[in-house]
Amino acid sequence: MPEGDGERAIAECLNCGNAYAAKEWPDGTIQPIGTRNGCQCGSTEFQIVEETTTTDLHED
Ligand SMILES: [Zn+2]
């Protein structure tokens, strides 16, 4: 899978609130990783909830 230039982030579905690992592209597109067709609820609109600069995800 090509990694591309997107910034890694956590994105939340605007419709149902599910959170996904995602990429934020320079043009503002938010692309959830592994869910090409958008959220499982059918929405394709997301908002960034957490920027992540590494793959070392952890929860406080
Ligand atoms: Zn959703």
N, CA, C, O and the ligand as a Tripos MOL2 file, in Angstrom:
@<TRIPOS>MOLECULE
protein
  241   239    61     0     0
PROTEIN
NO_CHARGES

@<TRIPOS>ATOM
      1 N           0.8490   -1.1960    0.0000 N.3       1 MET1
      2 CA          0.0000    0.0000    0.0000 C.3       1 MET1
      3 C           0.8880    1.2520    0.0000 C.2       1 MET1
      4 O           1.7210    1.4150    0.8910 O.2       1 MET1
      5 N           0.7220    2.1060   -0.9590 N.am      2 PRO2
      6 CA          1.5190    3.3320   -0.9950 C.3       2 PRO2
      7 C           1.1780    4.2500    0.1620 C.2       2 PRO2
      8 O           0.0090    4.4320    0.5040 O.2       2 PRO2
      9 N           2.2070    4.8260    0.7590 N.am      3 GLU3
     10 CA          1.9850    5.6940    1.9110 C.3       3 GLU3
     11 C           1.6640    7.1210    1.4990 C.2       3 GLU3
     12 O           0.9100    7.8110    2.1850 O.2       3 GLU3
     13 N           2.2380    7.5740    0.3690 N.am      4 GLY4
     14 CA          1.9240    8.9220   -0.0980 C.3       4 GLY4
     15 C           2.4370    9.9960    0.8430 C.2       4 GLY4
     16 O           3.3150    9.7540    1.6720 O.2       4 GLY4
     17 N           1.8780   11.1770    0.7010 N.am      5 ASP5
     18 CA          2.3700   12.3430    1.4340 C.3       5 ASP5
     19 C           1.4090   12.8150    2.5120 C.2       5 ASP5
     20 O           1.6310   13.8580    3.1280 O.2       5 ASP5
     21 N           0.3550   12.0670    2.7440 N.am      6 GLY6
     22 CA         -0.6410   12.5320    3.7070 C.3       6 GLY6
     23 C          -0.1140   12.5470    5.1260 C.2       6 GLY6
     24 O           0.7650   11.7660    5.4900 O.2       6 GLY6
     25 N          -0.6660   13.4480    5.9170 N.am      7 GLU7
     26 CA         -0.3400   13.5090    7.3330 C.3       7 GLU7
     27 C          -1.2160   12.5150    8.0730 C.2       7 GLU7
     28 O          -2.4330   12.4830    7.8870 O.2       7 GLU7
     29 N          -0.5960   11.7130    8.9050 N.am      8 ARG8
     30 CA         -1.3950   10.7850    9.6990 C.3       8 ARG8
     31 C          -2.1880   11.5260   10.7670 C.2       8 ARG8
     32 O          -1.7080   12.4770   11.3850 O.2       8 ARG8
     33 N          -3.3980   11.0650   10.9610 N.am      9 ALA9
     34 CA         -4.2570   11.7090   11.9360 C.3       9 ALA9
     35 C          -5.3440   10.7340   12.3610 C.2       9 ALA9
     36 O          -5.5240    9.6700   11.7690 O.2       9 ALA9
     37 N          -6.0540   11.1280   13.3960 N.am     10 ILE10
     38 CA         -7.2530   10.4040   13.7740 C.3      10 ILE10
     39 C          -8.4380   11.2360   13.3110 C.2      10 ILE10
     40 O          -8.5370   12.4220   13.6240 O.2      10 ILE10
     41 N          -9.3300   10.6090   12.5670 N.am     11 ALA11
     42 CA        -10.4850   11.3040   12.0380 C.3      11 ALA11
     43 C         -11.7660   10.6740   12.5770 C.2      11 ALA11
     44 O         -11.8640    9.4620   12.7660 O.2      11 ALA11
     45 N         -12.7290   11.5380   12.8130 N.am     12 GLU12
     46 CA        -13.9930   11.0960   13.3700 C.3      12 GLU12
     47 C         -15.1020   11.3500   12.3590 C.2      12 GLU12
     48 O         -15.1760   12.4140   11.7450 O.2      12 GLU12
     49 N         -15.9510   10.3580   12.2010 N.am     13 CYS13
     50 CA        -17.0920   10.5010   11.3030 C.3      13 CYS13
     51 C         -18.0270   11.5860   11.8190 C.2      13 CYS13
     52 O         -18.3780   11.6060   12.9990 O.2      13 CYS13
     53 N         -18.4280   12.4890   10.9280 N.am     14 LEU14
     54 CA        -19.3260   13.5730   11.3350 C.3      14 LEU14
     55 C         -20.7260   13.0550   11.6140 C.2      14 LEU14
     56 O         -21.5030   13.6980   12.3200 O.2      14 LEU14
     57 N         -21.0440   11.9080   11.0690 N.am     15 ASN15
     58 CA        -22.3960   11.3840   11.2030 C.3      15 ASN15
     59 C         -22.5830   10.5530   12.4670 C.2      15 ASN15
     60 O         -23.5280   10.7630   13.2270 O.2      15 ASN15
     61 N         -21.6710    9.6060   12.6830 N.am     16 CYS16
     62 CA        -21.8700    8.6710   13.7950 C.3      16 CYS16
     63 C         -20.7860    8.7540   14.8590 C.2      16 CYS16
     64 O         -20.9340    8.1870   15.9420 O.2      16 CYS16
     65 N         -19.6910    9.4590   14.5590 N.am     17 GLY17
     66 CA        -18.6700    9.6700   15.5730 C.3      17 GLY17
     67 C         -17.6220    8.5820   15.6610 C.2      17 GLY17
     68 O         -16.7350    8.6500   16.5120 O.2      17 GLY17
     69 N         -17.7040    7.5820   14.8020 N.am     18 ASN18
     70 CA        -16.6500    6.5690   14.7820 C.3      18 ASN18
     71 C         -15.3190    7.2050   14.4370 C.2      18 ASN18
     72 O         -15.2490    8.0810   13.5750 O.2      18 ASN18
     73 N         -14.2710    6.7710   15.1010 N.am     19 ALA19
     74 CA        -12.9400    7.3130   14.8520 C.3      19 ALA19
     75 C         -12.1150    6.3110   14.0600 C.2      19 ALA19
     76 O         -12.1820    5.1020   14.2850 O.2      19 ALA19
     77 N         -11.3440    6.8370   13.1390 N.am     20 TYR20
     78 CA        -10.5010    6.0200   12.2800 C.3      20 TYR20
     79 C          -9.1070    6.6170   12.2040 C.2      20 TYR20
     80 O          -8.9270    7.8310   12.3010 O.2      20 TYR20
     81 N          -8.1340    5.7500   12.0320 N.am     21 ALA21
     82 CA         -6.8310    6.2280   11.5860 C.3      21 ALA21
     83 C          -7.0180    6.7560   10.1700 C.2      21 ALA21
     84 O          -7.6830    6.1240    9.3490 O.2      21 ALA21
     85 N          -6.4370    7.9010    9.8890 N.am     22 ALA22
     86 CA         -6.6940    8.5420    8.6100 C.3      22 ALA22
     87 C          -5.4740    9.3100    8.1450 C.2      22 ALA22
     88 O          -4.4930    9.4710    8.8700 O.2      22 ALA22
     89 N          -5.5690    9.7750    6.9180 N.am     23 LYS23
     90 CA         -4.5650   10.6880    6.4020 C.3      23 LYS23
     91 C          -5.2330   11.9850    6.0060 C.2      23 LYS23
     92 O          -6.3290   12.0040    5.4460 O.2      23 LYS23
     93 N          -4.5450   13.0680    6.3120 N.am     24 GLU24
     94 CA         -5.0110   14.3840    5.9010 C.3      24 GLU24
     95 C          -4.0810   14.8730    4.8080 C.2      24 GLU24
     96 O          -2.8840   15.0550    5.0310 O.2      24 GLU24
     97 N          -4.6350   15.0830    3.6340 N.am     25 TRP25
     98 CA         -3.8420   15.4820    2.4910 C.3      25 TRP25
     99 C          -3.6970   16.9930    2.4480 C.2      25 TRP25
    100 O          -4.4960   17.7210    3.0380 O.2      25 TRP25
    101 N          -2.6670   17.4640    1.7400 N.am     26 PRO26
    102 CA         -2.4200   18.9160    1.6530 C.3      26 PRO26
    103 C          -3.6180   19.7070    1.1250 C.2      26 PRO26
    104 O          -3.7730   20.8880    1.4360 O.2      26 PRO26
    105 N          -4.4540   19.0610    0.3360 N.am     27 ASP27
    106 CA         -5.6270   19.7720   -0.2150 C.3      27 ASP27
    107 C          -6.8250   19.7400    0.7320 C.2      27 ASP27
    108 O          -7.9040   20.2390    0.4090 O.2      27 ASP27
    109 N          -6.6120   19.1360    1.9210 N.am     28 GLY28
    110 CA         -7.6790   19.1450    2.9070 C.3      28 GLY28
    111 C          -8.5210   17.8840    2.9340 C.2      28 GLY28
    112 O          -9.3720   17.7110    3.8080 O.2      28 GLY28
    113 N          -8.2800   17.0020    1.9700 N.am     29 THR29
    114 CA         -9.0200   15.7520    1.9590 C.3      29 THR29
    115 C          -8.6490   14.8940    3.1600 C.2      29 THR29
    116 O          -7.4700   14.7580    3.4880 O.2      29 THR29
    117 N          -9.6250   14.3290    3.8010 N.am     30 ILE30
    118 CA         -9.3910   13.3960    4.8970 C.3      30 ILE30
    119 C          -9.7660   12.0090    4.4140 C.2      30 ILE30
    120 O         -10.9130   11.7530    4.0490 O.2      30 ILE30
    121 N          -8.7760   11.1070    4.4170 N.am     31 GLN31
    122 CA         -8.9840    9.7640    3.9000 C.3      31 GLN31
    123 C          -8.7500    8.7430    4.9950 C.2      31 GLN31
    124 O          -7.6050    8.4880    5.3670 O.2      31 GLN31
    125 N          -9.8060    8.1610    5.5130 N.am     32 PRO32
    126 CA         -9.6270    7.1000    6.5000 C.3      32 PRO32
    127 C          -8.8420    5.9400    5.8970 C.2      32 PRO32
    128 O          -9.0750    5.5380    4.7570 O.2      32 PRO32
    129 N          -7.9120    5.4130    6.6820 N.am     33 ILE33
    130 CA         -7.0910    4.3120    6.2050 C.3      33 ILE33
    131 C          -7.8870    3.0220    6.3000 C.2      33 ILE33
    132 O          -8.4200    2.6770    7.3540 O.2      33 ILE33
    133 N          -7.9560    2.3280    5.1980 N.am     34 GLY34
    134 CA         -8.5840    1.0220    5.1880 C.3      34 GLY34
    135 C         -10.0890    1.0500    5.0110 C.2      34 GLY34
    136 O         -10.7430    0.0080    5.0320 O.2      34 GLY34
    137 N         -10.6410    2.2510    4.8370 N.am     35 THR35
    138 CA        -12.0790    2.3550    4.6160 C.3      35 THR35
    139 C         -12.3290    3.2520    3.4070 C.2      35 THR35
    140 O         -12.8240    4.3720    3.5270 O.2      35 THR35
    141 N         -11.9730    2.7270    2.2520 N.am     36 ARG36
    142 CA        -12.0510    3.5100    1.0190 C.3      36 ARG36
    143 C         -13.4380    4.0630    0.7480 C.2      36 ARG36
    144 O         -13.5840    5.1160    0.1260 O.2      36 ARG36
    145 N         -14.4380    3.3670    1.2070 N.am     37 ASN37
    146 CA        -15.7950    3.7760    0.9150 C.3      37 ASN37
    147 C         -16.3910    4.6510    2.0060 C.2      37 ASN37
    148 O         -17.5970    4.8950    2.0460 O.2      37 ASN37
    149 N         -15.5090    5.1200    2.8950 N.am     38 GLY38
    150 CA        -15.9920    5.9790    3.9650 C.3      38 GLY38
    151 C         -16.3600    5.1650    5.1890 C.2      38 GLY38
    152 O         -15.9870    4.0000    5.3280 O.2      38 GLY38
    153 N         -17.0990    5.8090    6.0670 N.am     39 CYS39
    154 CA        -17.4650    5.1740    7.3330 C.3      39 CYS39
    155 C         -18.4070    4.0090    7.1040 C.2      39 CYS39
    156 O         -19.0950    3.9230    6.0870 O.2      39 CYS39
    157 N         -18.4180    3.1120    8.0860 N.am     40 GLN40
    158 CA        -19.3350    1.9770    8.0050 C.3      40 GLN40
    159 C         -20.7990    2.4160    8.0190 C.2      40 GLN40
    160 O         -21.6790    1.6620    7.6040 O.2      40 GLN40
    161 N         -21.0600    3.6320    8.4940 N.am     41 CYS41
    162 CA        -22.4270    4.1460    8.5150 C.3      41 CYS41
    163 C         -22.8330    4.6990    7.1560 C.2      41 CYS41
    164 O         -24.0020    5.0100    6.9270 O.2      41 CYS41
    165 N         -21.8560    4.8190    6.2530 N.am     42 GLY42
    166 CA        -22.1630    5.3000    4.9210 C.3      42 GLY42
    167 C         -21.7220    6.7180    4.6690 C.2      42 GLY42
    168 O         -21.7110    7.1690    3.5240 O.2      42 GLY42
    169 N         -21.3570    7.4350    5.7240 N.am     43 SER43
    170 CA        -20.8940    8.8080    5.5670 C.3      43 SER43
    171 C         -19.4810    8.8400    5.0140 C.2      43 SER43
    172 O         -18.6810    7.9410    5.2730 O.2      43 SER43
    173 N         -19.1830    9.8690    4.2590 N.am     44 THR44
    174 CA        -17.8170   10.0650    3.7780 C.3      44 THR44
    175 C         -17.2460   11.3830    4.2860 C.2      44 THR44
    176 O         -16.2390   11.8710    3.7740 O.2      44 THR44
    177 N         -17.8980   11.9560    5.3010 N.am     45 GLU45
    178 CA        -17.4110   13.2140    5.8560 C.3      45 GLU45
    179 C         -16.7900   12.9680    7.2220 C.2      45 GLU45
    180 O         -17.3800   12.3380    8.0990 O.2      45 GLU45
    181 N         -15.5710   13.4920    7.3690 N.am     46 PHE46
    182 CA        -14.8120   13.2730    8.5910 C.3      46 PHE46
    183 C         -14.2080   14.5850    9.0540 C.2      46 PHE46
    184 O         -14.0340   15.5240    8.2780 O.2      46 PHE46
    185 N         -13.8960   14.6230   10.3380 N.am     47 GLN47
    186 CA        -13.1250   15.7400   10.8630 C.3      47 GLN47
    187 C         -11.9350   15.1850   11.6310 C.2      47 GLN47
    188 O         -12.0140   14.1300   12.2600 O.2      47 GLN47
    189 N         -10.8440   15.9140   11.5650 N.am     48 ILE48
    190 CA         -9.6520   15.5080   12.2960 C.3      48 ILE48
    191 C          -9.8740   15.7620   13.7870 C.2      48 ILE48
    192 O         -10.2720   16.8540   14.1920 O.2      48 ILE48
    193 N          -9.6130   14.7570   14.5760 N.am     49 VAL49
    194 CA         -9.7250   14.9310   16.0250 C.3      49 VAL49
    195 C          -8.3620   14.9080   16.7070 C.2      49 VAL49
    196 O          -8.2140   15.3890   17.8300 O.2      49 VAL49
    197 N          -7.3780   14.3520   16.0300 N.am     50 GLU50
    198 CA         -6.0390   14.3030   16.6230 C.3      50 GLU50
    199 C          -5.0050   14.1400   15.5170 C.2      50 GLU50
    200 O          -5.0650   13.2070   14.7160 O.2      50 GLU50
    201 N          -4.0600   15.0640   15.4940 N.am     51 GLU51
    202 CA         -2.9510   14.9160   14.5700 C.3      51 GLU51
    203 C          -1.9410   13.9500   15.1610 C.2      51 GLU51
    204 O          -1.6330   14.0210   16.3510 O.2      51 GLU51
    205 N          -1.4390   13.0740   14.3610 N.am     52 THR52
    206 CA         -0.4000   12.1620   14.8350 C.3      52 THR52
    207 C           0.7780   12.2430   13.8860 C.2      52 THR52
    208 O           0.6290   12.0950   12.6730 O.2      52 THR52
    209 N           1.9250   12.4750   14.4400 N.am     53 THR53
    210 CA          3.1180   12.6330   13.6060 C.3      53 THR53
    211 C           3.9630   11.3620   13.5690 C.2      53 THR53
    212 O           4.9410   11.2700   12.8260 O.2      53 THR53
    213 N           3.5750   10.4050   14.3670 N.am     54 THR54
    214 CA          4.2840    9.1290   14.3450 C.3      54 THR54
    215 C           3.2530    8.0120   14.3340 C.2      54 THR54
    216 O           2.0540    8.2520   14.4690 O.2      54 THR54
    217 N           3.7340    6.8030   14.1730 N.am     55 THR55
    218 CA          2.8350    5.6600   14.2100 C.3      55 THR55
    219 C           2.6960    5.1110   15.6210 C.2      55 THR55
    220 O           2.0300    4.1000   15.8430 O.2      55 THR55
    221 N           3.3320    5.7850   16.5720 N.am     56 ASP56
    222 CA          3.3110    5.3350   17.9480 C.3      56 ASP56
    223 C           2.0590    5.8560   18.6490 C.2      56 ASP56
    224 O           2.1250    6.7740   19.4670 O.2      56 ASP56
    225 N           0.9420    5.2670   18.3220 N.am     57 LEU57
    226 CA         -0.3170    5.6960   18.9180 C.3      57 LEU57
    227 C          -0.4210    5.1710   20.3420 C.2      57 LEU57
    228 O          -0.0900    4.0210   20.6310 O.2      57 LEU57
    229 N          -0.8780    6.0260   21.1990 N.am     58 HIS58
    230 CA         -1.0960    5.6070   22.5790 C.3      58 HIS58
    231 C          -2.2610    6.3920   23.1580 C.2      58 HIS58
    232 O          -2.6140    7.4600   22.6600 O.2      58 HIS58
    233 N          -2.8340    5.8670   24.1840 N.am     59 GLU59
    234 CA         -3.9550    6.5250   24.8230 C.3      59 GLU59
    235 C          -3.5790    6.9750   26.2180 C.2      59 GLU59
    236 O          -2.9380    6.2500   26.9780 O.2      59 GLU59
    237 N          -3.9870    8.1680   26.5300 N.am     60 ASP60
    238 CA         -3.6900    8.6870   27.8630 C.3      60 ASP60
    239 C          -4.7070    8.1740   28.8840 C.2      60 ASP60
    240 O          -4.6180    8.5060   30.0650 O.2      60 ASP60
    241 ZN        -20.0960    7.1220   10.4840 Zn       61 ZN61
@<TRIPOS>BOND
     1     1     2 1
     2     2     3 1
     3     3     4 2
     4     3     5 am
     5     5     6 1
     6     6     7 1
     7     7     8 2
     8     7     9 am
     9     9    10 1
    10    10    11 1
    11    11    12 2
    12    11    13 am
    13    13    14 1
    14    14    15 1
    15    15    16 2
    16    15    17 am
    17    17    18 1
    18    18    19 1
    19    19    20 2
    20    19    21 am
    21    21    22 1
    22    22    23 1
    23    23    24 2
    24    23    25 am
    25    25    26 1
    26    26    27 1
    27    27    28 2
    28    27    29 am
    29    29    30 1
    30    30    31 1
    31    31    32 2
    32    31    33 am
    33    33    34 1
    34    34    35 1
    35    35    36 2
    36    35    37 am
    37    37    38 1
    38    38    39 1
    39    39    40 2
    40    39    41 am
    41    41    42 1
    42    42    43 1
    43    43    44 2
    44    43    45 am
    45    45    46 1
    46    46    47 1
    47    47    48 2
    48    47    49 am
    49    49    50 1
    50    50    51 1
    51    51    52 2
    52    51    53 am
    53    53    54 1
    54    54    55 1
    55    55    56 2
    56    55    57 am
    57    57    58 1
    58    58    59 1
    59    59    60 2
    60    59    61 am
    61    61    62 1
    62    62    63 1
    63    63    64 2
    64    63    65 am
    65    65    66 1
    66    66    67 1
    67    67    68 2
    68    67    69 am
    69    69    70 1
    70    70    71 1
    71    71    72 2
    72    71    73 am
    73    73    74 1
    74    74    75 1
    75    75    76 2
    76    75    77 am
    77    77    78 1
    78    78    79 1
    79    79    80 2
    80    79    81 am
    81    81    82 1
    82    82    83 1
    83    83    84 2
    84    83    85 am
    85    85    86 1
    86    86    87 1
    87    87    88 2
    88    87    89 am
    89    89    90 1
    90    90    91 1
    91    91    92 2
    92    91    93 am
    93    93    94 1
    94    94    95 1
    95    95    96 2
    96    95    97 am
    97    97    98 1
    98    98    99 1
    99    99   100 2
   100    99   101 am
   101   101   102 1
   102   102   103 1
   103   103   104 2
   104   103   105 am
   105   105   106 1
   106   106   107 1
   107   107   108 2
   108   107   109 am
   109   109   110 1
   110   110   111 1
   111   111   112 2
   112   111   113 am
   113   113   114 1
   114   114   115 1
   115   115   116 2
   116   115   117 am
   117   117   118 1
   118   118   119 1
   119   119   120 2
   120   119   121 am
   121   121   122 1
   122   122   123 1
   123   123   124 2
   124   123   125 am
   125   125   126 1
   126   126   127 1
   127   127   128 2
   128   127   129 am
   129   129   130 1
   130   130   131 1
   131   131   132 2
   132   131   133 am
   133   133   134 1
   134   134   135 1
   135   135   136 2
   136   135   137 am
   137   137   138 1
   138   138   139 1
   139   139   140 2
   140   139   141 am
   141   141   142 1
   142   142   143 1
   143   143   144 2
   144   143   145 am
   145   145   146 1
   146   146   147 1
   147   147   148 2
   148   147   149 am
   149   149   150 1
   150   150   151 1
   151   151   152 2
   152   151   153 am
   153   153   154 1
   154   154   155 1
   155   155   156 2
   156   155   157 am
   157   157   158 1
   158   158   159 1
   159   159   160 2
   160   159   161 am
   161   161   162 1
   162   162   163 1
   163   163   164 2
   164   163   165 am
   165   165   166 1
   166   166   167 1
   167   167   168 2
   168   167   169 am
   169   169   170 1
   170   170   171 1
   171   171   172 2
   172   171   173 am
   173   173   174 1
   174   174   175 1
   175   175   176 2
   176   175   177 am
   177   177   178 1
   178   178   179 1
   179   179   180 2
   180   179   181 am
   181   181   182 1
   182   182   183 1
   183   183   184 2
   184   183   185 am
   185   185   186 1
   186   186   187 1
   187   187   188 2
   188   187   189 am
   189   189   190 1
   190   190   191 1
   191   191   192 2
   192   191   193 am
   193   193   194 1
   194   194   195 1
   195   195   196 2
   196   195   197 am
   197   197   198 1
   198   198   199 1
   199   199   200 2
   200   199   201 am
   201   201   202 1
   202   202   203 1
   203   203   204 2
   204   203   205 am
   205   205   206 1
   206   206   207 1
   207   207   208 2
   208   207   209 am
   209   209   210 1
   210   210   211 1
   211   211   212 2
   212   211   213 am
   213   213   214 1
   214   214   215 1
   215   215   216 2
   216   215   217 am
   217   217   218 1
   218   218   219 1
   219   219   220 2
   220   219   221 am
   221   221   222 1
   222   222   223 1
   223   223   224 2
   224   223   225 am
   225   225   226 1
   226   226   227 1
   227   227   228 2
   228   227   229 am
   229   229   230 1
   230   230   231 1
   231   231   232 2
   232   231   233 am
   233   233   234 1
   234   234   235 1
   235   235   236 2
   236   235   237 am
   237   237   238 1
   238   238   239 1
   239   239   240 2
@<TRIPOS>SUBSTRUCTURE
     1 MET1         2 RESIDUE 1 A MET
     2 PRO2         6 RESIDUE 1 A PRO
     3 GLU3        10 RESIDUE 1 A GLU
     4 GLY4        14 RESIDUE 1 A GLY
     5 ASP5        18 RESIDUE 1 A ASP
     6 GLY6        22 RESIDUE 1 A GLY
     7 GLU7        26 RESIDUE 1 A GLU
     8 ARG8        30 RESIDUE 1 A ARG
     9 ALA9        34 RESIDUE 1 A ALA
    10 ILE10       38 RESIDUE 1 A ILE
    11 ALA11       42 RESIDUE 1 A ALA
    12 GLU12       46 RESIDUE 1 A GLU
    13 CYS13       50 RESIDUE 1 A CYS
    14 LEU14       54 RESIDUE 1 A LEU
    15 ASN15       58 RESIDUE 1 A ASN
    16 CYS16       62 RESIDUE 1 A CYS
    17 GLY17       66 RESIDUE 1 A GLY
    18 ASN18       70 RESIDUE 1 A ASN
    19 ALA19       74 RESIDUE 1 A ALA
    20 TYR20       78 RESIDUE 1 A TYR
    21 ALA21       82 RESIDUE 1 A ALA
    22 ALA22       86 RESIDUE 1 A ALA
    23 LYS23       90 RESIDUE 1 A LYS
    24 GLU24       94 RESIDUE 1 A GLU
    25 TRP25       98 RESIDUE 1 A TRP
    26 PRO26      102 RESIDUE 1 A PRO
    27 ASP27      106 RESIDUE 1 A ASP
    28 GLY28      110 RESIDUE 1 A GLY
    29 THR29      114 RESIDUE 1 A THR
    30 ILE30      118 RESIDUE 1 A ILE
    31 GLN31      122 RESIDUE 1 A GLN
    32 PRO32      126 RESIDUE 1 A PRO
    33 ILE33      130 RESIDUE 1 A ILE
    34 GLY34      134 RESIDUE 1 A GLY
    35 THR35      138 RESIDUE 1 A THR
    36 ARG36      142 RESIDUE 1 A ARG
    37 ASN37      146 RESIDUE 1 A ASN
    38 GLY38      150 RESIDUE 1 A GLY
    39 CYS39      154 RESIDUE 1 A CYS
    40 GLN40      158 RESIDUE 1 A GLN
    41 CYS41      162 RESIDUE 1 A CYS
    42 GLY42      166 RESIDUE 1 A GLY
    43 SER43      170 RESIDUE 1 A SER
    44 THR44      174 RESIDUE 1 A THR
    45 GLU45      178 RESIDUE 1 A GLU
    46 PHE46      182 RESIDUE 1 A PHE
    47 GLN47      186 RESIDUE 1 A GLN
    48 ILE48      190 RESIDUE 1 A ILE
    49 VAL49      194 RESIDUE 1 A VAL
    50 GLU50      198 RESIDUE 1 A GLU
    51 GLU51      202 RESIDUE 1 A GLU
    52 THR52      206 RESIDUE 1 A THR
    53 THR53      210 RESIDUE 1 A THR
    54 THR54      214 RESIDUE 1 A THR
    55 THR55      218 RESIDUE 1 A THR
    56 ASP56      222 RESIDUE 1 A ASP
    57 LEU57      226 RESIDUE 1 A LEU
    58 HIS58      230 RESIDUE 1 A HIS
    59 GLU59      234 RESIDUE 1 A GLU
    60 ASP60      238 RESIDUE 1 A ASP
    61 ZN61       241 GROUP 0 **** ****
